[in-house]
Structure formats: structure tokens, C-alpha cells
Amino acid sequence: MPIVAQSTETTDWVSRYADEVIEESERRAPGKQVVVASGLSPSGPIHLGNLREVMTPHLVADEIRRRGHQVRHLISWDDYDRYRKVPAGVAGIDESWAEHIGRPLTSVPAPKGSAHPNWAEHFKAAMVEALGELGVEFDGISQTEQYTSGVYREQILHAMKHRGDIDAILAQYRTKKAPSKKQQGQKPVDAAELEAAEGSGAAAEDDGTGSAGYFPYKPYCGGCDKDLTTVTAYDDDTTELTYTCGACGFSETVRLTEFNRGKLVWKVDWPMRWAYEGVVFEPSGVDHSSPGSSFQVGGQIVGIFGGKQPIGPMYAFVGISGMAKMSSSKGGVPTPGDALKIMEAPLLRWLYARRRPNQSFKIAFDQEIQRLYDEWDKLDAKVTDGTALPADIAAHSRAVRTAADELPRTPRPMPYRTLASVADITAGHEDQALRILSDLDPANPLASLDEVRPRYDKAEAWINTYVPAEQRTVVREEADVELLKSLDEQARESLRLLLEGLDANWSLDGLTHLVYGVPKVQAGFAPDATPKELPAEIKAAQRSFFALLYHLLVGRDTGPRLPTLLLAVGADRVRKLLGE
């Protein structure tokens, strides 16, 4: 049975939008369920930037559910959009796929080896799986099904009847400079908008304007199934529409009261859906705030369908550490599924919940993920002991649970960087990993790796996928005899002190105290002396000592944290490699 929780703190952005949406929904449709919406185009891999299009309304909808209201989160799959170009970075896809350009995404074959019936379903399935893991409750709507089953027939006929009014609205923007490619955002757009923005010279035809006048409807060709068609005549009384295809030359006359093989152009399609579904809240990308953008124009066109424009924030872009702004057309851009292979669902939810929609942020696939996890664990501890700030408590609550349920979490969440180091050193040997992790806290050893799953599996996937081979840790098989012979007396003494203390300090805390303490003892200080009690030279001595240990153990200047590395190598092998 769903859990109806009390509203979280009102200091965070989600609660503020929930207040506004509930109030607006009551004003528009008293007593009806609240409707929020997202739109996704499965034209290729649906990336982490697109996820903000879903997470923003999801978080608001979930807050509304927590307050006991009925809410419907629609995700419109724009799978009846045209296949615009062959995307880069999709396995098994080459330029021969250009033959499908202009066809509906659901009429394009799935990538080679896929188990799905078409291109759209292939990319949709990966997103649906990720949303399930993220706890996102939604009602998916296929625009292919909506259009081809005639659901929008009355709306199409209405748009055609009022094409002059729509044309007058669009005409206000046709002379304005179209946004550059750099301004194109993460909101799905159809060929008309993209080609107009890219200066293809086909803007007039593609937004429905031909020699016969403006038409907001574009048929898919009965001969080749492409949308390279031009409406040449339309009769309002009979609804007879004649079109010709610029690709294959096919031409036919159909009745729109019976014809289901076409769609409204994007700038008309989007506001039509707002009115049809009664959408109260839907965010839009930063590109839609510019003059002539889909959201701005849609705000005027929606009235023709008897609806109102949704309220909703403009959302900023999401980036990846070390990468420029995401673009699914360039290939290699991480998807939610990619992120969930290396991070737990609550952490990924938190990244979207803690930042206001108009704030950009980055998701780490590099070493920064370790710092991100440290930050998350610190917040988790503060929430537990009651010292977290109200807005942070709210973001944490939205990350770890929905109105319906708690998200799965690691029972014993050891530091991600520690788990990554262990996974790196053990290279898939689970018995070794369990031994090392148990040694971290001998008083409370692990009974099974399941206690640190799924976090351990995520850290292992990160090591295996995103850490370059040259940065992986390989422990020496034999001692570096030449290096050991070359050491001066002070270096030999430091190794002797370390080896003498191994058995008495064989735990994560103990070894941490030992490796930091050796240079202190050599300088005449107590091993537990604090930094304030030590001269600056001690830090330099510690760095030199650490570098020596790394060289003797793994043949490099750096590596995993030394206490973890020592536990991983094992006491007997440490003694062998350090020359005892």
C-alpha cells in the first residue's frame, strides 16, 4: 500500500513548485488529478541531459503524491518523429542507415542484434529500465499509437480548420533569426524546427508552408513512408487532402477523417498535447526561452485548442566531468543506464534533486565520482545524526525514497573509494575482496560481499570501465631488489618501523595510524602527534615515504590508499616485497 508521507521541508525548490502546481491545477480543473508531463524522443541513446526532462516533473509529482493528492506523470514518447540522421556511436550502425531518414522512428529497424521490433522501442527500452531502477512512476504514451489509431483526429481537423490563425502566430517569428546549432537543446524537436534552425533553406516548406499555403499537418508518404511530402490542396468541407512526395514522387488524395498516417508539425503538436492531456506542469530546456522557441510559440497556439500553457521551469544543461555539453547525435554520451552501472540510484536521484532546475551541474564518470560519494556519505551521516540543513534533508529524502517506497540501498555502505581500490587490486577475485574488506574492521568483519552490494558492484564496474589500464593497480610479483639495495639508512629504517608494526596494527585504522606515524617517529615525534605539533618538513617526509612504498609494492609513484593497499597485498607478501 502506498505510503502517504508528510510534506518535506518547504525550503527546497521541489516543495515550492509542488505548491504552485497544486494551486494551478485546482484553478484549472478543480477536484481532478494533477497532470505533469515530460517528452522524450527515442531517436538515439537517451542521455543524462534528457533525464532532467523527466526527473524535474517526477520530483514535483512525487512531492504532490506525498501530500496525498492524485497525480499523473505523462511521458510522451515522440516515436512518431522522423528519423532525422544516422547517430554516431551506435554499435552496428553505418551510413547505409541513411536510407531510413524521413521515416517514423517506429518504422526504422532496430540496431543490429537488438531484441526490439524497431529503432524507437530499442532506445525506449533502455530508458524505461533505468527509470524503473530510479523509482520513477509514469504513464508512457506512444505518439505513434496516438496518431496511427486516430486519437488526435479531431485535434488535427481543428488545426487544419484554424491553420490561418496558427500561421499568423508563426509568421510573427519567421523573420527572426533562428537559434544557432549551439543553442539547440535537449527538448525533442521535429525536422521542421531543426532544419529551420540549421538554415537548410527548407524552412518554409518544413513548417507546413508551400505554394498552396500553410498547413500544420505533414503526411508520411504512402509510397516510401517518408515525410518529405508537400500538401498541395485541402478541402475543409470534405477534409480531402492532396500531397506529393519529394523523395519518390508518389501522390495521393486522402480524407483526414479517415487518414492516420501523418502528424502535426512540432510547434503545433506540442501545444495540442498540452490542451488534450490537460498538462499543468512541464519543464523546458534553456533553448526554449528564446524568441520563436517551441515553448514560447506554443504558449500562443495552445489557446487555439482551448487549453493553457503549462507552468514549469526552464532547466539548465547537465554535463559530464571532462566532457562538453551533451549531444546524443555525437555518440558516446552517457545514458542513465550507464550512470546506474557505476552509482546507486539514490545518488543519481540526489544529483537532480539537490540543484534547482536552472542550475547546471556535472555527473562524474572520472575520479570525481569518489569525491561525490564521499559528499553523499557525509550528508547521509548528518541526516542520521540530525545536523543536516533543512534543504539538504529534503533533497536526501527525495533521493532515498518516493511516496510509494524506499529505494534499495547498500546495507553496509563502505566508502566508494575503498571499494574501488579493493576491486582494482583483487581484479574480480571475490574471496580476496571479502578477506580485505573484513580486515578493514576486524571487530566487525563482513560475512558476505552482499553486505556491501550493490555499491561494491558499482565501484567494480567503474574500475573496469572508466579507469584507464595504465592507472590500474598491479602488485609486484617479486621484490625490487635493485631499489632495495640503493636505499639509504633512513629509508631502510622507515621500512623496518613499518614492518615491525604490521601485526599490531592490522586494520584499516591501525595501518592508517602506522603509515602516517613512521615519518613522525623518525623525526623524533610521537606517532599520534597532530599536524599543529609538527614542522612542515614532516609532510614532505611522509610524501617521500609513501612514494617509496608505492614503488616497492606496485612500481608507481601513486596508487590506492596505502592502508587499503597493504591490507589487499597481505602481511606475508608485504614483508616479501619490502625486503624482510
C-alpha positions as CSV (number, residue, x, y, z in Angstrom):
1,M,0.0,0.0,0.0
2,P,1.4,3.4,-0.9
3,I,3.0,5.4,1.8
4,V,1.5,8.9,2.2
5,A,4.2,10.9,3.9
6,Q,4.1,14.3,5.4
7,S,5.4,17.1,3.1
8,T,9.1,17.6,3.4
9,E,10.7,21.0,4.3
10,T,9.3,23.8,2.2
11,T,12.8,25.4,1.8
12,D,13.6,23.3,-1.3
13,W,12.7,24.0,-4.9
14,V,10.6,20.9,-5.2
15,S,8.2,21.9,-2.5
16,R,7.8,25.4,-3.9
17,Y,6.9,24.0,-7.3
18,A,4.5,21.5,-5.8
19,D,2.7,24.4,-4.0
20,E,2.3,26.2,-7.3
21,V,1.2,23.2,-9.3
22,I,-1.4,22.1,-6.8
23,E,-2.8,25.7,-6.7
24,E,-2.8,26.0,-10.5
25,S,-4.4,22.6,-11.0
26,E,-7.2,23.5,-8.7
27,R,-7.7,26.7,-10.6
28,R,-7.9,24.9,-13.9
29,A,-9.6,21.6,-13.1
30,P,-10.9,21.6,-9.5
31,G,-11.0,18.1,-8.0
32,K,-9.2,16.5,-10.9
33,Q,-5.9,14.7,-10.7
34,V,-2.8,16.8,-11.3
35,V,-1.1,16.3,-14.7
36,V,2.6,16.8,-15.2
37,A,4.5,15.9,-18.3
38,S,7.8,15.1,-20.0
39,G,8.7,14.4,-23.6
40,L,11.4,12.2,-24.9
41,S,12.5,11.3,-28.4
42,P,13.9,7.8,-28.8
43,S,15.9,8.9,-31.8
44,G,19.1,7.5,-30.3
45,P,20.5,6.9,-26.8
46,I,18.5,8.9,-24.3
47,H,21.2,10.6,-22.3
48,L,21.6,12.1,-18.8
49,G,20.6,15.6,-20.0
50,N,17.3,14.2,-21.2
51,L,16.9,12.6,-17.8
52,R,16.4,16.1,-16.3
53,E,13.3,16.4,-18.5
54,V,11.9,13.5,-16.5
55,M,13.4,14.0,-13.1
56,T,12.2,17.6,-12.7
57,P,8.4,16.7,-13.1
58,H,9.0,13.4,-11.3
59,L,10.3,15.0,-8.2
60,V,7.4,17.6,-8.2
61,A,4.8,14.8,-8.8
62,D,6.3,12.7,-6.1
63,E,6.0,15.6,-3.6
64,I,2.4,16.1,-4.6
65,R,1.8,12.3,-4.0
66,R,3.4,12.6,-0.6
67,R,0.8,15.2,0.3
68,G,-2.0,12.7,-0.6
69,H,-3.0,14.2,-4.0
70,Q,-3.7,12.2,-7.2
71,V,-1.1,13.0,-9.8
72,R,-0.3,11.6,-13.3
73,H,3.1,12.0,-14.8
74,L,3.0,11.6,-18.5
75,I,6.0,10.7,-20.6
76,S,5.2,11.3,-24.3
77,W,7.5,9.1,-26.4
78,D,8.0,11.1,-29.5
79,D,8.4,7.9,-31.5
80,Y,6.4,9.2,-34.5
81,D,9.0,11.8,-35.2
82,R,11.1,11.4,-38.3
83,Y,14.4,9.6,-38.3
84,R,16.5,12.7,-38.8
85,K,20.0,11.4,-39.2
86,V,22.3,8.5,-38.5
87,P,23.5,8.9,-35.0
88,A,27.2,8.5,-34.2
89,G,28.4,6.0,-31.6
90,V,25.6,3.4,-32.1
91,A,27.1,-0.1,-32.5
92,G,26.5,-1.8,-35.8
93,I,25.1,1.4,-37.4
94,D,26.7,2.8,-40.6
95,E,25.8,5.3,-43.3
96,S,23.7,2.7,-45.1
97,W,21.0,3.6,-42.5
98,A,20.6,6.9,-44.2
99,E,18.1,5.2,-46.4
100,H,15.6,5.4,-43.5
101,I,15.9,9.2,-43.0
102,G,12.5,10.7,-43.1
103,R,10.6,7.7,-41.9
104,P,8.9,7.5,-38.4
105,L,11.2,6.2,-35.7
106,T,8.9,3.2,-35.2
107,S,9.3,2.3,-38.9
108,V,13.1,2.2,-38.7
109,P,14.7,-1.2,-37.9
110,A,16.3,-1.6,-34.5
111,P,20.1,-1.6,-34.4
112,K,21.7,-4.9,-35.4
113,G,21.5,-7.6,-32.7
114,S,18.6,-5.8,-30.8
115,A,15.7,-7.9,-29.5
116,H,13.3,-5.0,-30.0
117,P,11.0,-4.6,-33.0
118,N,12.1,-1.1,-34.2
119,W,14.5,1.8,-33.6
120,A,12.3,3.7,-31.2
121,E,11.5,0.6,-29.0
122,H,15.2,-0.2,-28.8
123,F,16.2,3.1,-27.2
124,K,12.9,3.5,-25.3
125,A,13.5,0.1,-23.5
126,A,16.9,1.2,-22.0
127,M,15.3,4.4,-20.6
128,V,12.3,2.5,-19.2
129,E,14.6,0.1,-17.4
130,A,16.6,3.0,-15.9
131,L,13.5,4.9,-14.8
132,G,12.3,1.7,-13.1
133,E,15.6,1.5,-11.1
134,L,15.3,5.2,-10.3
135,G,11.8,4.7,-8.8
136,V,10.1,7.0,-11.4
137,E,6.4,6.3,-11.7
138,F,5.0,7.4,-15.0
139,D,2.3,6.8,-17.7
140,G,4.0,6.4,-21.1
141,I,2.3,7.4,-24.2
142,S,3.5,6.4,-27.7
143,Q,2.8,9.1,-30.2
144,T,2.9,6.5,-32.9
145,E,0.0,4.8,-31.3
146,Q,-1.9,8.1,-30.7
147,Y,-1.6,9.3,-34.3
148,T,-2.0,6.0,-36.1
149,S,-5.1,5.0,-34.1
150,G,-6.8,8.3,-34.8
151,V,-6.8,9.5,-31.2
152,Y,-5.9,13.0,-32.4
153,R,-8.2,13.1,-35.4
154,E,-10.4,15.9,-34.0
155,Q,-7.4,17.9,-33.0
156,I,-5.8,17.5,-36.5
157,L,-9.1,18.6,-38.2
158,H,-9.3,21.6,-35.8
159,A,-5.7,22.6,-36.5
160,M,-6.4,22.4,-40.3
161,K,-9.6,24.5,-39.9
162,H,-7.7,27.1,-37.9
163,R,-4.5,27.0,-40.0
164,G,-4.8,30.6,-40.8
165,D,-4.7,31.5,-37.1
166,I,-1.8,29.3,-36.5
167,D,0.0,30.7,-39.5
168,A,-0.5,34.2,-38.2
169,I,1.2,33.3,-34.9
170,L,4.1,31.6,-36.6
171,A,4.5,34.5,-39.0
172,Q,5.4,36.7,-36.1
173,Y,8.7,34.8,-35.7
174,R,9.6,33.7,-39.3
175,T,11.6,36.8,-39.9
176,K,13.5,36.5,-36.6
177,K,16.9,34.9,-36.6
178,A,16.7,31.2,-35.9
179,P,18.7,29.9,-33.0
180,S,22.2,28.5,-33.8
181,K,23.1,24.9,-33.5
182,K,24.8,25.7,-30.3
183,Q,21.5,26.9,-28.9
184,Q,19.7,23.7,-29.8
185,G,18.7,21.9,-26.5
186,Q,17.7,18.7,-25.1
187,K,14.0,19.0,-25.8
188,P,12.9,16.8,-28.7
189,V,12.1,18.7,-31.9
190,D,11.0,17.6,-35.3
191,A,12.6,18.0,-38.6
192,A,10.8,21.3,-39.4
193,E,12.2,23.1,-36.4
194,L,15.7,21.6,-36.7
195,E,16.1,22.3,-40.4
196,A,14.7,25.8,-40.0
197,A,17.2,26.5,-37.2
198,E,20.1,25.0,-39.1
199,G,19.4,27.2,-42.1
200,S,18.7,24.4,-44.6
201,G,16.7,26.6,-46.9
202,A,13.7,24.4,-46.4
203,A,12.2,26.3,-43.5
204,A,9.1,27.5,-45.3
205,E,8.2,24.1,-46.6
206,D,9.1,22.2,-43.5
207,D,6.9,24.3,-41.2
208,G,4.0,23.4,-43.4
209,T,4.1,26.4,-45.9
210,G,4.1,25.6,-49.6
211,S,2.8,27.1,-52.7
212,A,-0.7,26.1,-51.7
213,G,-0.5,27.9,-48.4
214,Y,0.3,26.9,-44.8
215,F,-0.7,23.5,-43.5
216,P,0.2,22.4,-39.9
217,Y,-0.1,18.8,-40.8
218,K,2.6,16.6,-42.6
219,P,1.7,13.2,-44.0
220,Y,4.1,10.3,-44.2
221,C,4.2,9.1,-47.8
222,G,2.1,6.1,-48.8
223,G,4.9,5.1,-51.3
224,C,8.1,5.4,-49.3
225,D,6.9,6.1,-45.7
226,K,8.9,9.3,-45.5
227,D,7.8,12.8,-44.5
228,L,9.4,14.6,-47.5
229,T,5.9,15.5,-48.6
230,T,4.2,18.7,-49.5
231,V,0.4,19.3,-49.1
232,T,-0.8,20.7,-52.4
233,A,-4.5,21.0,-51.6
234,Y,-7.0,20.7,-48.8
235,D,-10.8,21.0,-48.7
236,D,-12.3,21.9,-45.3
237,D,-15.7,20.6,-46.1
238,T,-14.7,17.2,-47.4
239,T,-11.4,17.0,-45.4
240,E,-9.8,15.8,-48.7
241,L,-6.0,16.4,-48.6
242,T,-3.7,16.0,-51.6
243,Y,0.0,15.7,-51.1
244,T,3.1,14.8,-53.2
245,C,6.3,13.2,-52.1
246,G,9.6,14.9,-52.9
247,A,11.5,11.6,-52.3
248,C,9.7,9.1,-54.5
249,G,7.2,11.2,-56.5
250,F,4.2,9.4,-55.0
251,S,1.0,11.5,-54.8
252,E,-2.5,10.8,-53.4
253,T,-5.6,12.3,-52.1
254,V,-6.9,11.2,-48.8
255,R,-9.7,12.2,-46.3
256,L,-8.4,13.4,-43.0
257,T,-11.5,12.0,-41.3
258,E,-10.1,8.5,-42.2
259,F,-6.3,9.0,-42.7
260,N,-4.0,8.2,-39.8
261,R,-0.5,8.3,-41.4
262,G,0.8,11.8,-40.6
263,K,1.3,14.2,-37.7
264,L,1.1,17.8,-36.7
265,V,4.3,19.8,-37.1
266,W,6.2,20.1,-33.8
267,K,5.3,23.7,-32.9
268,V,1.6,22.8,-33.2
269,D,1.9,19.2,-31.9
270,W,3.3,20.2,-28.5
271,P,0.6,22.7,-27.5
272,M,-2.1,20.5,-28.9
273,R,-1.0,17.8,-26.5
274,W,-0.9,20.3,-23.6
275,A,-4.6,21.0,-24.2
276,Y,-5.6,17.4,-24.9
277,E,-3.9,16.0,-21.8
278,G,-4.6,19.0,-19.5
279,V,-0.9,19.4,-18.6
280,V,-0.4,21.8,-15.7
281,F,3.4,21.4,-15.3
282,E,6.1,20.7,-17.8
283,P,9.7,22.0,-17.8
284,S,11.6,23.1,-20.9
285,G,15.2,23.4,-21.8
286,V,17.1,26.7,-21.9
287,D,16.8,26.9,-25.7
288,H,13.1,27.2,-25.4
289,S,13.3,30.6,-23.7
290,S,14.5,32.3,-26.9
291,P,12.1,34.3,-29.1
292,G,10.3,32.0,-31.5
293,S,11.1,28.9,-29.5
294,S,8.6,26.0,-29.3
295,F,7.6,26.8,-25.7
296,Q,7.0,30.5,-26.4
297,V,5.1,29.9,-29.6
298,G,3.2,27.0,-28.1
299,G,2.0,29.3,-25.4
300,Q,0.1,31.2,-28.1
301,I,-1.0,28.3,-30.2
302,V,-2.4,26.3,-27.2
303,G,-5.3,28.7,-27.0
304,I,-6.5,27.6,-30.4
305,F,-7.1,24.2,-28.9
306,G,-8.9,25.6,-25.9
307,G,-6.0,24.9,-23.5
308,K,-3.5,26.8,-21.4
309,Q,0.3,26.7,-21.4
310,P,1.7,24.6,-18.5
311,I,3.7,26.3,-15.8
312,G,7.2,25.0,-15.4
313,P,10.9,26.0,-15.0
314,M,13.5,26.4,-17.7
315,Y,16.1,23.7,-16.9
316,A,19.8,24.0,-17.5
317,F,22.1,21.5,-19.1
318,V,23.7,18.5,-17.4
319,G,27.3,17.8,-18.2
320,I,29.8,15.0,-17.6
321,S,33.2,15.5,-15.9
322,G,35.7,16.2,-18.6
323,M,33.1,16.5,-21.4
324,A,31.3,19.3,-23.2
325,K,27.5,19.8,-23.2
326,M,25.8,16.5,-24.0
327,S,24.6,15.8,-27.5
328,S,23.1,12.4,-28.3
329,S,23.9,12.9,-32.0
330,K,27.6,12.9,-31.4
331,G,27.7,9.4,-29.8
332,G,29.4,8.2,-26.7
333,V,27.3,10.4,-24.4
334,P,26.5,8.5,-21.1
335,T,22.9,7.4,-20.6
336,P,21.0,6.9,-17.3
337,G,21.7,3.2,-17.7
338,D,25.5,3.9,-17.9
339,A,25.3,6.0,-14.8
340,L,23.4,3.4,-12.9
341,K,26.2,0.8,-13.7
342,I,28.6,2.8,-11.5
343,M,26.4,4.6,-9.0
344,E,23.5,3.7,-6.8
345,A,20.0,5.0,-7.8
346,P,19.7,7.3,-4.6
347,L,23.0,9.0,-5.5
348,L,21.8,9.7,-9.1
349,R,18.4,11.0,-7.9
350,W,20.2,13.2,-5.4
351,L,22.2,14.9,-8.1
352,Y,19.0,16.0,-9.8
353,A,17.1,16.8,-6.5
354,R,19.7,19.0,-4.9
355,R,20.1,21.5,-7.7
356,R,17.4,23.9,-8.8
357,P,16.4,23.2,-12.4
358,N,18.0,26.4,-13.7
359,Q,21.4,25.4,-12.2
360,S,23.7,23.3,-14.4
361,F,25.7,20.5,-12.8
362,K,28.0,17.7,-13.8
363,I,27.8,14.0,-13.3
364,A,31.2,12.3,-12.6
365,F,32.4,9.3,-14.6
366,D,36.1,10.0,-13.7
367,Q,37.9,10.1,-10.4
368,E,35.5,12.8,-9.2
369,I,32.9,10.1,-8.5
370,Q,34.9,9.2,-5.4
371,R,34.6,12.7,-4.0
372,L,30.9,12.7,-4.9
373,Y,30.3,9.6,-3.0
374,D,32.2,11.0,0.0
375,E,29.9,14.0,-0.1
376,W,26.9,11.8,-0.2
377,D,28.1,9.7,2.7
378,K,28.7,12.8,4.8
379,L,25.2,14.1,4.1
380,D,23.8,10.7,5.0
381,A,25.6,10.8,8.3
382,K,24.4,14.4,9.0
383,V,20.8,13.4,8.3
384,T,21.2,10.4,10.6
385,D,22.5,12.5,13.5
386,G,20.2,15.4,12.9
387,T,22.8,18.0,11.9
388,A,21.8,18.4,8.2
389,L,20.2,21.6,6.9
390,P,16.5,21.5,6.0
391,A,17.0,21.8,2.3
392,D,19.7,19.1,2.4
393,I,17.3,16.9,4.4
394,A,14.6,17.4,1.8
395,A,17.0,16.5,-1.1
396,H,18.2,13.4,0.8
397,S,14.7,12.3,1.4
398,R,13.8,12.6,-2.2
399,A,16.9,10.6,-3.2
400,V,16.3,7.6,-0.9
401,R,12.6,7.2,-1.2
402,T,9.5,8.0,-3.2
403,A,5.9,8.5,-2.0
404,A,5.4,4.8,-2.6
405,D,8.5,3.1,-1.3
406,E,12.2,3.2,-0.2
407,L,14.8,2.7,-2.9
408,P,17.2,-0.3,-2.4
409,R,20.4,0.8,-0.6
410,T,23.6,-0.9,0.3
411,P,23.2,-2.4,3.8
412,R,26.8,-1.5,4.9
413,P,27.9,1.4,2.8
414,M,31.7,1.4,3.0
415,P,33.5,4.3,1.3
416,Y,33.2,4.1,-2.5
417,R,36.9,4.9,-3.0
418,T,37.8,2.0,-0.6
419,L,35.6,-0.5,-2.5
420,A,37.0,0.7,-5.8
421,S,40.6,0.2,-4.6
422,V,39.7,-3.3,-3.4
423,A,38.0,-4.1,-6.7
424,D,41.0,-2.8,-8.5
425,I,43.6,-4.8,-6.6
426,T,41.6,-8.0,-6.5
427,A,40.7,-8.0,-10.2
428,G,37.5,-10.0,-9.8
429,H,38.5,-12.4,-7.1
430,E,35.6,-12.1,-4.6
431,D,37.2,-14.3,-1.9
432,Q,40.2,-11.9,-1.8
433,A,37.9,-8.9,-1.8
434,L,35.9,-10.3,1.1
435,R,39.2,-11.0,3.0
436,I,40.4,-7.5,2.6
437,L,37.1,-5.8,3.4
438,S,36.8,-8.0,6.5
439,D,40.2,-6.8,7.6
440,L,39.2,-3.2,7.4
441,D,37.2,-3.7,10.7
442,P,38.4,-6.9,12.4
443,A,36.0,-6.3,15.3
444,N,33.0,-6.3,12.9
445,P,34.1,-8.4,9.8
446,L,31.9,-8.9,6.7
447,A,30.1,-12.2,6.5
448,S,29.4,-11.7,2.8
449,L,30.0,-9.3,0.0
450,D,26.2,-8.9,-0.2
451,E,26.6,-6.6,2.8
452,V,28.4,-4.0,0.6
453,R,26.3,-4.6,-2.5
454,P,25.2,-3.0,-4.8
455,R,27.8,-0.3,-4.0
456,Y,30.7,-2.8,-4.4
457,D,29.4,-3.9,-7.8
458,K,29.1,-0.3,-8.9
459,A,32.6,0.5,-7.8
460,E,34.0,-2.6,-9.6
461,A,32.1,-1.6,-12.8
462,W,33.6,1.9,-12.6
463,I,37.2,0.5,-12.2
464,N,36.7,-1.9,-15.1
465,T,35.0,0.6,-17.4
466,Y,36.3,4.1,-16.7
467,V,39.8,3.7,-15.2
468,P,42.4,3.5,-17.9
469,A,44.5,0.4,-18.0
470,E,47.7,2.3,-17.2
471,Q,46.1,3.6,-14.0
472,R,45.0,0.1,-12.8
473,T,46.9,-1.4,-9.8
474,V,49.1,-4.4,-10.4
475,V,51.0,-5.6,-7.3
476,R,54.6,-6.7,-7.9
477,E,55.3,-10.4,-8.1
478,E,58.8,-10.1,-6.8
479,A,60.7,-7.6,-4.7
480,D,62.5,-4.7,-6.5
481,V,66.0,-5.9,-5.4
482,E,67.8,-3.1,-7.1
483,L,65.7,-0.4,-5.4
484,L,66.0,-2.0,-2.0
485,K,69.9,-2.2,-2.4
486,S,70.0,1.5,-3.3
487,L,68.2,2.8,-0.2
488,D,70.0,4.9,2.4
489,E,69.9,4.1,6.1
490,Q,66.9,6.4,6.8
491,A,64.8,4.8,4.1
492,R,65.7,1.3,5.4
493,E,64.8,2.4,8.9
494,S,61.4,3.6,7.8
495,L,60.7,0.2,6.2
496,R,61.8,-1.6,9.4
497,L,59.5,0.5,11.6
498,L,56.6,-0.2,9.2
499,L,57.2,-4.0,9.2
500,E,57.6,-4.1,13.0
501,G,54.2,-2.5,13.4
502,L,52.2,-4.6,10.9
503,D,50.8,-7.3,13.1
504,A,49.8,-4.9,15.9
505,N,48.1,-2.5,13.5
506,W,46.5,-4.9,11.0
507,S,43.2,-3.0,10.4
508,L,42.3,0.0,8.3
509,D,42.6,2.4,11.2
510,G,45.7,0.8,12.6
511,L,47.6,0.8,9.3
512,T,46.5,4.4,8.7
513,H,48.0,5.4,12.0
514,L,51.1,3.3,11.2
515,V,52.0,4.7,7.8
516,Y,51.4,8.3,8.8
517,G,53.3,7.7,12.1
518,V,56.6,6.2,10.8
519,P,58.0,9.6,9.4
520,K,56.9,11.3,12.7
521,V,58.8,8.7,14.8
522,Q,61.9,9.0,12.7
523,A,61.8,12.8,13.2
524,G,61.6,12.3,17.0
525,F,57.9,12.9,17.4
526,A,55.1,10.7,18.9
527,P,53.3,8.7,16.2
528,D,50.0,10.4,17.2
529,A,51.3,13.9,17.1
530,T,48.9,16.3,15.4
531,P,49.8,18.5,12.4
532,K,49.9,21.6,14.6
533,E,52.7,19.9,16.6
534,L,54.8,19.1,13.6
535,P,57.1,21.1,11.4
536,A,56.3,21.5,7.7
537,E,59.1,19.1,6.7
538,I,57.2,16.2,8.1
539,K,54.6,16.4,5.3
540,A,57.5,16.2,2.8
541,A,58.9,13.2,4.6
542,Q,55.5,11.4,4.6
543,R,55.2,12.0,0.8
544,S,58.6,10.5,0.2
545,F,57.8,7.5,2.4
546,F,54.5,6.9,0.6
547,A,56.2,7.2,-2.8
548,L,58.8,4.6,-1.7
549,L,56.1,2.2,-0.6
550,Y,54.2,2.6,-3.8
551,H,57.3,1.9,-5.9
552,L,58.1,-1.2,-3.8
553,L,54.5,-2.6,-3.9
554,V,53.1,-1.6,-7.3
555,G,56.0,0.0,-9.2
556,R,54.5,3.5,-9.4
557,D,54.6,6.8,-7.6
558,T,50.9,6.6,-6.6
559,G,48.1,4.1,-6.1
560,P,45.2,3.2,-3.9
561,R,45.3,4.5,-0.3
562,L,48.2,2.8,1.4
563,P,46.3,1.2,4.3
564,T,43.9,-0.4,1.8
565,L,46.7,-1.4,-0.4
566,L,48.6,-3.1,2.5
567,L,45.5,-5.0,3.5
568,A,45.0,-6.1,0.0
569,V,48.5,-7.3,-0.5
570,G,48.5,-9.2,2.8
571,A,51.1,-9.2,5.6
572,D,53.3,-12.0,4.3
573,R,53.5,-10.6,0.8
574,V,54.2,-7.1,2.1
575,R,57.1,-8.4,4.1
576,K,58.5,-10.1,1.0
577,L,58.2,-7.0,-1.2
578,L,59.6,-4.7,1.4
579,G,62.7,-6.9,1.7
580,E,62.3,-8.5,5.1
